[in-house]
Amino acid sequence: MDQTPTVVVAGGAGYIGSHMVRMLRDNGLRPVVVDNLATGHREAVGTEVLKVGDIGDAAFMGAVLREFQPRCVMHFAASSLVGESMAKPGKYWRNNVVQTLNLLDTMLEHGVRQFIFSSTAATYGNPVEVPIPEGHPTRPINPYGHSKLAVEYALQDYSQAHGLRSISLRYFNAAGAHPDASIGEHHEPETHLIPLVLQVASGRREFISRYGSNHATPDGSCLRDYIHVQDLCAAHLAALRALEAGAATTVYNLGNGKGHSVNEVIEVARKVTGHPIPLRDDPPRAGDPPALVADAARARAELGWTPQYEDLDTIVAHAWQWERKLHQAAGTA
């Protein structure tokens, strides 16, 4: 039997999960992808093992865990659209909380007690200080943030009661694509700023909307902390090594600690692509904080994590390579 250490990657056919699968393989580990393909893409998994099913299905997950006996489960399988969560809170509580609790119980039944959880800056709500440290009050303002924070609390309880050790990673704004443009961001519908801006550059959209230009920020547009998807995955790999070394259950922020405005992102995209990118001003969106920037010093110090692609130009350039490749058949880029 193959003795290569195995990691089950739930949601491994999605954007961040597929990059994680590649990184695990590149670092001598064996990824096993579990995905129901509701939003994931089979082709993103490549030649890796893919088991199609729901993480909350105890019989299905039990069979996967028995067959592959993983060291750890990494959890990227969640509903993650803030606007949708406001309209359909039940979907988010079922998919993000109930399904995850079922998964944790199945893991316990099969002796798997290491877990890495994709959490979010949405657990903080409207920040009272920026950059935001992990000790910042957690007051989510939407069901998506509520659902992620609920799992974080559950993980603390499971750690105390059952010895299931976990690391939750609170993402800020994931962006970019694999540097070789083999995989990247591919959401339907797309809601993230950088791919939306690049779809304007490639001719798939007429303009990019700027939601508010009078926010309390240096240029009036919202500030966000953009972190390259490869750097996110590197932090997961560091978290895995920490758990293997006996780390206790905890939470880390993942971000670059730099805020880039909507205006900055558009200007960088214009420079990288050579396209004009028309802009339309729309009203501010309810519950859109003016600034979300991470204090990720703890992850750097305790996990030994150092982002490699902090420069916004590089993040946008990698995303542009992917956008062009993804749609070159249509002749739009």
C-alpha positions in Angstrom: 0.0 0.0 0.0 1.1 3.6 -0.8 2.7 5.0 2.4 2.7 8.6 1.2 0.9 10.7 3.9 -2.6 11.5 2.7 -4.7 14.6 3.2 -8.4 14.7 2.3 -9.2 18.1 0.6 -12.9 18.8 0.9 -13.9 21.2 -1.8 -10.7 20.4 -3.7 -12.3 21.1 -7.1 -12.9 24.7 -6.2 -10.8 27.8 -6.6 -8.6 27.7 -3.4 -9.0 23.9 -2.9 -7.6 23.0 -6.4 -4.5 25.2 -5.7 -4.1 23.4 -2.4 -4.3 20.0 -4.1 -1.5 21.0 -6.4 0.7 22.3 -3.5 0.2 19.1 -1.5 1.3 17.0 -4.4 4.3 19.3 -5.1 5.3 18.8 -1.5 5.3 15.0 -1.5 1.8 14.5 0.0 -1.1 12.6 -1.5 -4.3 14.7 -1.8 -7.7 13.0 -2.0 -10.3 15.4 -3.3 -13.9 15.2 -2.0 -16.3 17.5 -3.8 -20.0 17.4 -4.8 -19.1 19.6 -7.9 -22.0 22.0 -7.1 -19.6 24.9 -7.7 -16.3 23.0 -8.3 -14.8 21.9 -11.6 -13.8 18.3 -12.3 -11.0 19.5 -14.6 -9.4 21.5 -11.9 -8.6 18.2 -10.0 -6.4 16.9 -12.9 -5.3 13.3 -12.4 -5.8 13.3 -8.6 -8.2 11.0 -6.8 -11.7 12.6 -6.8 -14.6 11.3 -4.7 -17.9 13.0 -5.6 -20.3 13.4 -2.7 -21.3 15.5 0.2 -19.0 16.0 3.3 -22.1 15.7 5.5 -23.0 12.2 4.2 -21.6 10.0 6.9 -21.7 6.8 4.9 -19.9 8.4 1.9 -17.3 10.2 4.1 -16.8 7.1 6.3 -15.9 5.1 3.2 -13.4 7.7 2.1 -11.7 7.9 5.5 -11.6 4.1 5.8 -10.0 3.7 2.3 -7.4 6.5 2.5 -6.8 6.9 6.3 -5.7 10.5 6.0 -3.5 12.4 8.5 -5.7 15.5 8.2 -8.8 16.9 6.5 -8.7 20.3 4.9 -12.1 21.9 4.6 -12.7 24.3 1.6 -16.3 23.1 1.0 -18.6 25.9 1.8 -21.2 28.4 0.4 -19.4 31.8 0.4 -21.5 34.5 -1.2 -22.4 37.2 1.3 -25.4 38.5 -0.7 -26.8 35.1 -1.2 -26.4 34.4 2.5 -28.6 37.4 3.3 -31.4 36.0 1.0 -31.0 32.3 1.9 -29.7 32.0 5.4 -30.9 28.4 5.7 -28.7 27.3 2.9 -25.7 28.7 4.7 -26.5 27.2 8.1 -27.1 23.8 6.5 -24.1 23.8 4.1 -21.6 25.5 6.3 -22.5 24.4 9.8 -24.6 21.2 9.7 -22.6 19.6 7.0 -19.4 20.4 8.8 -20.6 19.0 12.1 -21.5 15.8 10.4 -18.0 15.7 8.9 -16.4 16.2 12.3 -18.4 13.4 13.8 -17.5 11.1 10.9 -13.8 12.0 11.4 -14.0 11.1 15.1 -15.6 7.7 14.3 -12.6 7.0 12.1 -9.9 8.3 14.3 -9.0 11.4 12.2 -8.2 14.2 14.6 -6.5 16.9 12.6 -8.5 19.5 10.8 -7.8 22.7 8.9 -10.7 25.0 8.4 -11.2 27.8 5.8 -12.7 30.7 7.8 -13.1 34.3 6.9 -12.6 37.9 7.8 -16.4 38.1 7.7 -16.3 36.8 11.3 -15.2 40.3 12.4 -18.1 42.3 11.0 -17.5 46.0 10.8 -13.9 46.5 12.2 -13.3 48.9 15.1 -9.5 48.8 14.4 -7.5 48.4 11.2 -5.3 46.3 10.7 -7.5 43.7 12.3 -5.8 41.3 14.8 -7.2 37.9 15.8 -8.3 39.3 19.2 -10.6 41.8 17.5 -14.3 41.3 18.5 -16.1 38.8 16.3 -19.5 40.4 15.4 -20.5 39.1 12.0 -23.1 41.1 10.1 -24.3 38.4 7.7 -25.3 34.7 7.8 -22.1 33.8 5.9 -19.9 35.2 8.7 -22.2 33.8 11.4 -21.9 30.3 9.9 -18.1 30.4 9.8 -17.9 31.7 13.3 -20.3 29.0 14.5 -17.9 26.3 13.2 -14.9 28.0 14.9 -16.8 27.7 18.2 -17.7 24.1 17.5 -14.0 23.4 16.7 -13.0 24.7 20.1 -15.6 22.5 21.8 -14.6 19.4 19.8 -10.9 20.0 20.7 -11.7 20.1 24.4 -14.2 17.2 24.4 -12.6 14.9 21.8 -9.0 16.0 21.2 -9.7 17.0 17.6 -7.0 19.6 17.0 -7.7 22.2 14.4 -6.4 25.4 12.8 -8.9 27.9 11.4 -7.6 30.4 8.9 -9.4 33.6 8.5 -9.0 34.7 4.9 -9.1 38.2 3.7 -9.4 38.7 -0.1 -8.1 35.6 -1.9 -6.9 36.5 -5.4 -4.6 35.6 -8.3 -4.0 32.2 -10.0 -1.3 29.6 -10.3 1.8 31.2 -11.8 1.7 28.8 -14.7 -2.0 29.7 -15.5 -3.0 26.0 -15.3 -5.7 26.7 -12.7 -7.4 29.8 -11.4 -10.6 31.5 -10.3 -13.7 30.4 -12.1 -16.9 31.2 -10.3 -20.4 31.4 -11.7 -21.6 34.0 -10.9 -18.3 35.9 -10.3 -18.4 38.3 -7.4 -14.8 39.1 -6.7 -13.3 42.4 -7.8 -10.1 41.4 -9.6 -11.7 38.8 -11.9 -14.6 41.1 -12.6 -12.2 43.9 -13.6 -10.3 41.5 -15.8 -13.5 40.4 -17.5 -14.0 44.0 -18.5 -10.4 44.0 -19.9 -11.1 40.8 -21.9 -14.4 42.2 -23.3 -16.8 39.9 -21.4 -18.2 42.9 -19.4 -18.8 46.4 -20.5 -17.7 48.2 -17.3 -16.7 47.6 -13.6 -18.9 49.0 -10.9 -17.4 51.0 -8.0 -19.7 50.8 -5.1 -19.3 54.2 -3.4 -16.6 56.8 -3.9 -17.0 58.7 -0.6 -15.9 56.1 1.9 -13.7 57.1 4.8 -10.5 56.0 2.9 -7.7 57.9 1.3 -9.3 57.9 -2.2 -12.9 57.4 -1.2 -13.1 53.8 -2.5 -13.2 50.6 -0.3 -9.8 49.2 0.9 -9.3 45.5 0.9 -6.3 43.2 1.7 -5.6 41.0 -1.3 -3.7 37.8 -0.7 -2.4 35.5 -3.5 -4.1 32.1 -3.6 -0.6 30.4 -3.6 0.3 32.2 -0.4 -3.0 31.1 1.2 -2.1 27.5 0.3 1.4 27.9 1.7 -0.2 28.9 5.0 -2.4 25.8 5.0 0.7 23.7 4.4 2.4 25.4 7.3 -0.7 24.8 9.5 -0.6 21.1 8.5 3.0 20.9 9.7 2.1 22.7 12.9 -0.6 20.2 13.6 1.7 17.3 12.8 4.1 18.8 15.4 1.4 18.9 18.1 -0.1 22.4 17.8 -3.2 23.2 19.8 -6.5 24.4 18.3 -6.2 28.0 17.3 -7.1 30.7 14.7 -4.9 32.8 12.4 -5.6 35.7 10.0 -4.3 35.4 6.5 -3.6 38.6 4.6 -0.7 40.8 3.4 -1.4 43.6 5.9 -1.8 46.1 3.1 -4.9 47.8 2.0 -5.5 48.3 -1.8 -8.4 50.5 -2.9 -10.9 49.7 -5.7 -9.3 52.6 -7.6 -5.9 51.1 -7.2 -7.0 47.7 -8.4 -8.5 49.2 -11.5 -5.4 51.2 -12.2 -3.1 48.2 -11.8 -5.4 46.2 -14.1 -5.3 48.9 -16.7 -1.5 48.8 -16.6 -1.2 45.0 -16.6 -3.7 44.4 -19.4 -3.2 47.5 -21.5 -7.0 47.9 -21.7 -9.0 51.0 -20.6 -11.5 49.3 -18.3 -14.5 51.6 -18.1 -15.8 52.5 -14.7 -19.3 53.1 -13.4 -20.2 54.6 -10.1 -22.9 52.8 -8.2 -24.3 53.4 -4.7 -22.5 51.9 -1.7 -23.6 48.5 -0.7 -25.2 48.0 2.7 -22.8 46.4 5.2 -19.7 47.1 3.1 -17.0 48.1 5.5 -14.7 51.0 4.2 -11.5 49.0 5.1 -10.7 45.4 5.8 -7.0 44.8 6.3 -5.4 41.9 8.2 -2.9 41.9 11.0 -1.3 38.5 10.1 1.8 38.8 12.4 0.8 35.7 14.4 0.7 33.5 11.3 4.1 34.8 10.2 5.7 34.3 13.7 4.1 31.0 14.8 3.7 29.2 11.5 6.9 30.6 9.9 4.7 31.7 7.0 6.0 34.3 4.6 3.9 35.4 1.6 5.8 35.2 -1.7 3.4 37.2 -4.0 2.6 40.3 -1.9 2.8 42.7 -4.9 -0.6 43.7 -6.3 0.8 43.9 -9.8 1.9 40.2 -9.6 -1.5 39.1 -8.2 -3.3 40.9 -11.0 -0.8 39.7 -13.7 -1.3 36.0 -12.7 -5.1 36.5 -12.7 -4.9 38.1 -16.1 -2.9 35.1 -17.5 -5.6 32.8 -16.3 -8.4 35.0 -17.6 -6.8 35.0 -21.1 -6.3 31.3 -21.1 -9.8 30.5 -19.7 -11.5 32.5 -22.5 -9.0 32.4 -25.4 -11.2 29.9 -27.2 -13.9 32.6 -27.4 -11.4 35.0 -28.9 -12.3 37.7 -26.3 -8.9 38.2 -24.8 
